[in-house]
Amino acid sequence: MNHFAAPSTELTPIVEVVAAVILQPDGRFLLAQRPAGKVYSGYWEFPGGKVEPDESLLHALERELWEELGIHVRCAQPWISRIFTYAHATVRLHFFRVVEWEGKLMPREMQAVSWQMPHQIMVSPILPANGPILQALLLPSLYAITHVNEIGVELTLQQINHALQGGLRLLQIREKQMERDKLRDFAGKVLALARPYQAKVLINSDAELAHATNADGVHFTSSQLMTMSSRPDPEYGLCGASCHNAEELFTAEQLELDFVVLGPVQSTLSHPGLSPLGWRKFAAMIRGYSLPVYALGGMSSGDLVIAQEMGAQGVAMMRGIVQS
């Protein structure tokens, strides 16, 4: 018997739920198994529970983690929100990344718990609403973007190699002024550097070139995004897009892309004609959003903390490959 239903667009009561992605410094996160007697017992999920009437999301998260695990939250970052329809209810899941807590973590409802790595999930079955969150956990917090036109090919390759050694795992090749043959050659060199580190490389705006070079995906411009009627086939890999306003964010969400970048948050050389959003508007625009969002525009690795406090996946940097 199938206990789950596909997401529905019908007007049904929505149950507000908070869920905690409790993270260790090495990338491990906690999953809990629903105990006997509860709906979907035996399934694994992120700890959390229903939000009570007139209760804030953060207070609900703190209460649930104390009741379930005996810990006090010290630092919880708002992250992704998703609506999912089960056979018995439609829920809006508000996910928080919990990066600091106090107390000895102890299951208080006789539930099994297990620390997992994003690349190697060892427990099953997992509630299907959590699938996109597991995919988002595979995305790193730093997203570097090339700028060969400013510093040249050789220096760019040197910087990329250095950044890969330092932990960079997501990179976009964005060279709009480079001839296609040279771009193909450059992409091949970048991919050769990235493969030993299992880093992901996306090609800006050219899905066919991304496919031809065996890149890991494609990053669409905002203008391309607004002409798309469906997400590209899975063979194209990761799909990201640039967004500057609410309409573009909505479109990326409807297409179920893997992530977006939103900006410019601060003044930037690459978009001199666009007024910066600022952190307050950035946070407001992505509140309740269902896709991972990278803050773009004047970013450095030093902005990562505030970006994640505002709800971002991380930061995207065009001139910060060395910093990454």
DRENKOL-103837 format. One record per residue (C-alpha): residue in three letters; chain; x, y, z. Coordinates in nm, 2 decimals, padded with zeros to 4 digits, always signed. Example, Ala and Ser with C-alpha at 12.3 -4.5 7.8 and 13.67 -1.06 7.14 Angstrom:
<atoms>
   type   mol        x        y        z
    ALA     A   +01.23   -00.45   +00.78
    SER     A   +01.37   -00.11   +00.71
</atoms>
This chain:
<atoms>
   type   mol        x        y        z
    MET     A   +00.00   +00.00   +00.00
    ASN     A   +00.13   +00.35   -00.09
    HIS     A   +00.11   +00.57   +00.21
    PHE     A   +00.21   +00.89   +00.02
    ALA     A   +00.04   +01.11   -00.23
    ALA     A   +00.19   +01.35   -00.49
    PRO     A   +00.21   +01.72   -00.39
    SER     A   -00.13   +01.88   -00.45
    THR     A   -00.22   +02.23   -00.56
    GLU     A   -00.57   +02.20   -00.41
    LEU     A   -00.66   +02.42   -00.12
    THR     A   -00.63   +02.20   +00.18
    PRO     A   -00.54   +02.28   +00.54
    ILE     A   -00.16   +02.30   +00.58
    VAL     A   +00.00   +02.17   +00.90
    GLU     A   +00.30   +02.38   +00.99
    VAL     A   +00.60   +02.17   +01.10
    VAL     A   +00.96   +02.25   +01.20
    ALA     A   +01.25   +02.02   +01.12
    ALA     A   +01.61   +02.03   +01.25
    VAL     A   +01.91   +01.95   +01.03
    ILE     A   +02.15   +01.90   +01.32
    LEU     A   +02.50   +01.93   +01.18
    GLN     A   +02.84   +01.83   +01.31
    PRO     A   +03.16   +02.01   +01.19
    ASP     A   +03.26   +01.71   +00.97
    GLY     A   +02.93   +01.73   +00.78
    ARG     A   +02.74   +01.46   +00.96
    PHE     A   +02.37   +01.52   +01.03
    LEU     A   +02.12   +01.35   +01.25
    LEU     A   +01.82   +01.14   +01.14
    ALA     A   +01.56   +00.99   +01.38
    GLN     A   +01.34   +00.69   +01.32
    ARG     A   +00.97   +00.73   +01.39
    PRO     A   +00.88   +00.51   +01.69
    ALA     A   +00.61   +00.24   +01.69
    GLY     A   +00.26   +00.38   +01.73
    LYS     A   +00.32   +00.69   +01.52
    VAL     A   +00.21   +00.74   +01.16
    TYR     A   +00.48   +00.60   +00.93
    SER     A   +00.66   +00.42   +01.21
    GLY     A   +01.00   +00.29   +01.11
    TYR     A   +01.06   +00.57   +00.86
    TRP     A   +01.36   +00.80   +00.91
    GLU     A   +01.33   +01.18   +00.92
    PHE     A   +01.48   +01.49   +01.05
    PRO     A   +01.39   +01.56   +01.42
    GLY     A   +01.11   +01.81   +01.47
    GLY     A   +00.73   +01.84   +01.50
    LYS     A   +00.42   +02.05   +01.47
    VAL     A   +00.41   +02.42   +01.54
    GLU     A   +00.15   +02.50   +01.81
    PRO     A   -00.10   +02.79   +01.76
    ASP     A   +00.06   +03.13   +01.81
    GLU     A   +00.40   +02.97   +01.84
    SER     A   +00.70   +03.11   +01.65
    LEU     A   +00.89   +02.87   +01.43
    LEU     A   +01.21   +02.91   +01.63
    HIS     A   +01.04   +02.85   +01.96
    ALA     A   +00.87   +02.54   +01.82
    LEU     A   +01.21   +02.41   +01.70
    GLU     A   +01.36   +02.47   +02.04
    ARG     A   +01.07   +02.30   +02.22
    GLU     A   +01.07   +01.99   +01.99
    LEU     A   +01.44   +01.93   +02.02
    TRP     A   +01.42   +01.95   +02.40
    GLU     A   +01.13   +01.72   +02.41
    GLU     A   +01.27   +01.47   +02.16
    LEU     A   +01.65   +01.49   +02.22
    GLY     A   +01.71   +01.67   +02.55
    ILE     A   +01.92   +01.95   +02.39
    HIS     A   +01.90   +02.33   +02.40
    VAL     A   +01.95   +02.51   +02.07
    ARG     A   +02.22   +02.77   +02.07
    CYS     A   +02.23   +02.85   +01.70
    ALA     A   +01.97   +02.76   +01.44
    GLN     A   +01.97   +02.90   +01.09
    PRO     A   +01.65   +02.92   +00.88
    TRP     A   +01.70   +02.73   +00.56
    ILE     A   +01.45   +02.57   +00.32
    SER     A   +01.07   +02.54   +00.34
    ARG     A   +00.88   +02.28   +00.14
    ILE     A   +00.51   +02.18   +00.11
    PHE     A   +00.44   +01.81   +00.09
    THR     A   +00.11   +01.62   +00.07
    TYR     A   +00.09   +01.28   +00.24
    ALA     A   -00.22   +01.07   +00.23
    HIS     A   -00.33   +01.20   +00.57
    ALA     A   -00.22   +01.56   +00.56
    THR     A   -00.05   +01.84   +00.38
    VAL     A   +00.25   +01.98   +00.57
    ARG     A   +00.47   +02.28   +00.53
    LEU     A   +00.82   +02.18   +00.66
    HIS     A   +01.04   +02.46   +00.78
    PHE     A   +01.39   +02.33   +00.79
    PHE     A   +01.66   +02.49   +01.02
    ARG     A   +02.03   +02.41   +01.02
    VAL     A   +02.12   +02.36   +01.39
    VAL     A   +02.49   +02.42   +01.42
    GLU     A   +02.53   +02.47   +01.80
    TRP     A   +02.35   +02.32   +02.09
    GLU     A   +02.39   +02.24   +02.46
    GLY     A   +02.34   +01.92   +02.65
    LYS     A   +02.40   +01.55   +02.58
    LEU     A   +02.19   +01.44   +02.29
    MET     A   +01.96   +01.16   +02.42
    PRO     A   +01.65   +01.02   +02.25
    ARG     A   +01.37   +01.08   +02.49
    GLU     A   +01.09   +00.91   +02.30
    MET     A   +01.26   +00.57   +02.26
    GLN     A   +01.33   +00.65   +01.90
    ALA     A   +01.64   +00.53   +01.72
    VAL     A   +01.88   +00.80   +01.59
    SER     A   +02.17   +00.78   +01.36
    TRP     A   +02.44   +01.02   +01.23
    GLN     A   +02.47   +01.01   +00.86
    MET     A   +02.70   +01.16   +00.59
    PRO     A   +02.53   +01.34   +00.29
    HIS     A   +02.72   +01.12   +00.03
    GLN     A   +02.64   +00.79   +00.21
    ILE     A   +02.30   +00.75   +00.37
    MET     A   +02.30   +00.42   +00.55
    VAL     A   +01.94   +00.41   +00.69
    SER     A   +01.61   +00.35   +00.51
    PRO     A   +01.33   +00.41   +00.44
    ILE     A   +01.33   +00.79   +00.46
    LEU     A   +01.02   +00.99   +00.45
    PRO     A   +00.99   +01.12   +00.09
    ALA     A   +00.94   +01.48   +00.19
    ASN     A   +01.30   +01.48   +00.30
    GLY     A   +01.45   +01.38   -00.03
    PRO     A   +01.52   +01.73   -00.16
    ILE     A   +01.68   +01.82   +00.17
    LEU     A   +01.92   +01.53   +00.14
    GLN     A   +02.01   +01.66   -00.21
    ALA     A   +02.06   +02.01   -00.07
    LEU     A   +02.30   +01.88   +00.19
    LEU     A   +02.53   +01.76   -00.10
    LEU     A   +02.57   +02.13   -00.21
    PRO     A   +02.87   +02.31   -00.05
    SER     A   +02.84   +02.65   +00.11
    LEU     A   +03.08   +02.82   -00.14
    TYR     A   +03.02   +02.86   -00.51
    ALA     A   +03.30   +03.00   -00.71
    ILE     A   +03.27   +03.17   -01.05
    THR     A   +03.55   +03.21   -01.30
    HIS     A   +03.65   +03.55   -01.45
    VAL     A   +03.92   +03.47   -01.71
    ASN     A   +03.86   +03.80   -01.90
    GLU     A   +04.00   +03.99   -01.60
    ILE     A   +04.30   +03.78   -01.50
    GLY     A   +04.38   +03.54   -01.78
    VAL     A   +04.36   +03.16   -01.83
    GLU     A   +04.68   +03.05   -01.66
    LEU     A   +04.63   +03.25   -01.34
    THR     A   +04.26   +03.14   -01.33
    LEU     A   +04.37   +02.77   -01.35
    GLN     A   +04.63   +02.83   -01.08
    GLN     A   +04.37   +02.99   -00.85
    ILE     A   +04.12   +02.71   -00.92
    ASN     A   +04.38   +02.44   -00.84
    HIS     A   +04.48   +02.62   -00.52
    ALA     A   +04.11   +02.66   -00.42
    LEU     A   +04.04   +02.29   -00.49
    GLN     A   +04.33   +02.19   -00.26
    GLY     A   +04.17   +02.42   +00.00
    GLY     A   +03.83   +02.26   -00.02
    LEU     A   +03.64   +02.43   -00.30
    ARG     A   +03.38   +02.18   -00.44
    LEU     A   +03.14   +02.38   -00.66
    LEU     A   +03.25   +02.60   -00.95
    GLN     A   +03.08   +02.78   -01.24
    ILE     A   +03.26   +02.85   -01.57
    ARG     A   +03.12   +03.19   -01.67
    GLU     A   +03.31   +03.32   -01.97
    LYS     A   +03.07   +03.50   -02.20
    GLN     A   +03.34   +03.67   -02.41
    MET     A   +03.54   +03.35   -02.47
    GLU     A   +03.52   +03.19   -02.82
    ARG     A   +03.35   +02.85   -02.81
    ASP     A   +03.65   +02.64   -02.91
    LYS     A   +03.86   +02.81   -02.64
    LEU     A   +03.58   +02.78   -02.39
    ARG     A   +03.56   +02.41   -02.46
    ASP     A   +03.94   +02.37   -02.41
    PHE     A   +03.93   +02.58   -02.09
    ALA     A   +03.64   +02.38   -01.96
    GLY     A   +03.83   +02.06   -02.02
    LYS     A   +04.13   +02.19   -01.82
    VAL     A   +03.91   +02.29   -01.53
    LEU     A   +03.73   +01.96   -01.53
    ALA     A   +04.06   +01.78   -01.52
    LEU     A   +04.16   +01.98   -01.21
    ALA     A   +03.83   +01.92   -01.04
    ARG     A   +03.78   +01.55   -01.09
    PRO     A   +04.04   +01.42   -00.84
    TYR     A   +03.86   +01.63   -00.57
    GLN     A   +03.51   +01.52   -00.68
    ALA     A   +03.43   +01.89   -00.72
    LYS     A   +03.13   +01.98   -00.93
    VAL     A   +03.18   +02.21   -01.24
    LEU     A   +02.89   +02.38   -01.41
    ILE     A   +02.89   +02.57   -01.74
    ASN     A   +02.71   +02.90   -01.76
    SER     A   +02.42   +02.93   -02.01
    ASP     A   +02.53   +02.66   -02.25
    ALA     A   +02.36   +02.32   -02.17
    GLU     A   +02.49   +02.16   -02.49
    LEU     A   +02.85   +02.25   -02.41
    ALA     A   +02.80   +02.13   -02.06
    HIS     A   +02.67   +01.79   -02.19
    ALA     A   +02.95   +01.77   -02.45
    THR     A   +03.23   +01.83   -02.20
    ASN     A   +03.08   +01.60   -01.94
    ALA     A   +03.05   +01.89   -01.70
    ASP     A   +02.84   +01.83   -01.39
    GLY     A   +02.56   +02.07   -01.49
    VAL     A   +02.45   +02.40   -01.63
    HIS     A   +02.39   +02.74   -01.47
    PHE     A   +02.12   +02.94   -01.65
    THR     A   +02.10   +03.31   -01.68
    SER     A   +01.79   +03.49   -01.55
    SER     A   +01.68   +03.56   -01.91
    GLN     A   +01.71   +03.20   -02.01
    LEU     A   +01.53   +03.10   -01.69
    MET     A   +01.22   +03.31   -01.79
    THR     A   +01.19   +03.13   -02.12
    MET     A   +01.21   +02.78   -01.98
    SER     A   +00.89   +02.57   -01.96
    SER     A   +01.05   +02.26   -01.80
    ARG     A   +01.36   +02.15   -01.63
    PRO     A   +01.62   +02.00   -01.86
    ASP     A   +01.66   +01.62   -01.87
    PRO     A   +01.85   +01.46   -01.59
    GLU     A   +02.14   +01.38   -01.82
    TYR     A   +02.24   +01.75   -01.80
    GLY     A   +02.32   +01.71   -01.43
    LEU     A   +02.28   +01.99   -01.18
    CYS     A   +02.07   +02.29   -01.28
    GLY     A   +02.12   +02.63   -01.12
    ALA     A   +02.00   +02.97   -01.22
    SER     A   +02.06   +03.34   -01.16
    CYS     A   +01.77   +03.54   -01.00
    HIS     A   +01.73   +03.91   -00.93
    ASN     A   +01.36   +03.93   -00.83
    ALA     A   +01.06   +03.75   -00.69
    GLU     A   +00.93   +03.65   -01.04
    GLU     A   +01.25   +03.47   -01.13
    LEU     A   +01.27   +03.30   -00.79
    PHE     A   +00.91   +03.17   -00.84
    THR     A   +01.00   +03.04   -01.19
    ALA     A   +01.30   +02.85   -01.07
    GLU     A   +01.09   +02.70   -00.79
    GLN     A   +00.82   +02.59   -01.04
    LEU     A   +01.09   +02.43   -01.26
    GLU     A   +01.23   +02.25   -00.95
    LEU     A   +01.59   +02.35   -01.02
    ASP     A   +01.86   +02.23   -00.78
    PHE     A   +01.95   +02.58   -00.66
    VAL     A   +01.96   +02.95   -00.74
    VAL     A   +02.18   +03.25   -00.68
    LEU     A   +02.02   +03.57   -00.58
    GLY     A   +02.17   +03.92   -00.60
    PRO     A   +02.33   +04.14   -00.61
    VAL     A   +02.32   +04.16   -00.24
    GLN     A   +02.60   +04.43   -00.23
    SER     A   +02.75   +04.64   -00.50
    THR     A   +02.94   +04.44   -00.76
    LEU     A   +03.15   +04.51   -01.07
    SER     A   +02.97   +04.24   -01.28
    HIS     A   +02.62   +04.40   -01.24
    PRO     A   +02.68   +04.78   -01.21
    GLY     A   +02.33   +04.87   -01.33
    LEU     A   +02.15   +04.67   -01.06
    SER     A   +02.08   +04.83   -00.72
    PRO     A   +02.20   +04.60   -00.44
    LEU     A   +01.93   +04.42   -00.24
    GLY     A   +02.10   +04.44   +00.10
    TRP     A   +02.08   +04.16   +00.35
    ARG     A   +01.73   +04.26   +00.49
    LYS     A   +01.56   +04.24   +00.15
    PHE     A   +01.76   +03.93   +00.06
    ALA     A   +01.64   +03.75   +00.37
    ALA     A   +01.28   +03.86   +00.31
    MET     A   +01.28   +03.74   -00.05
    ILE     A   +01.40   +03.38   +00.04
    ARG     A   +01.19   +03.34   +00.36
    GLY     A   +00.98   +03.03   +00.31
    TYR     A   +01.16   +02.94   -00.02
    SER     A   +01.19   +02.58   -00.13
    LEU     A   +01.53   +02.58   -00.31
    PRO     A   +01.88   +02.64   -00.18
    VAL     A   +01.99   +03.00   -00.24
    TYR     A   +02.34   +03.14   -00.28
    ALA     A   +02.39   +03.51   -00.20
    LEU     A   +02.57   +03.68   -00.49
    GLY     A   +02.72   +04.02   -00.54
    GLY     A   +03.02   +04.16   -00.36
    MET     A   +03.05   +03.84   -00.16
    SER     A   +03.36   +03.69   +00.00
    SER     A   +03.41   +03.39   +00.23
    GLY     A   +03.38   +03.63   +00.52
    ASP     A   +03.02   +03.68   +00.43
    LEU     A   +02.93   +03.32   +00.47
    VAL     A   +02.81   +03.34   +00.83
    ILE     A   +02.57   +03.63   +00.78
    ALA     A   +02.44   +03.47   +00.45
    GLN     A   +02.35   +03.15   +00.63
    GLU     A   +02.20   +03.34   +00.92
    MET     A   +01.98   +03.51   +00.66
    GLY     A   +01.87   +03.17   +00.53
    ALA     A   +02.11   +03.12   +00.24
    GLN     A   +02.28   +02.79   +00.14
    GLY     A   +02.60   +02.99   +00.12
    VAL     A   +02.77   +03.26   -00.10
    ALA     A   +02.87   +03.27   -00.47
    MET     A   +03.19   +03.46   -00.55
    MET     A   +03.32   +03.57   -00.88
    ARG     A   +03.64   +03.73   -00.75
    GLY     A   +03.69   +03.51   -00.45
    ILE     A   +03.82   +03.18   -00.59
    VAL     A   +04.14   +03.22   -00.39
    GLN     A   +03.94   +03.30   -00.07
    SER     A   +03.73   +02.99   -00.13
</atoms>
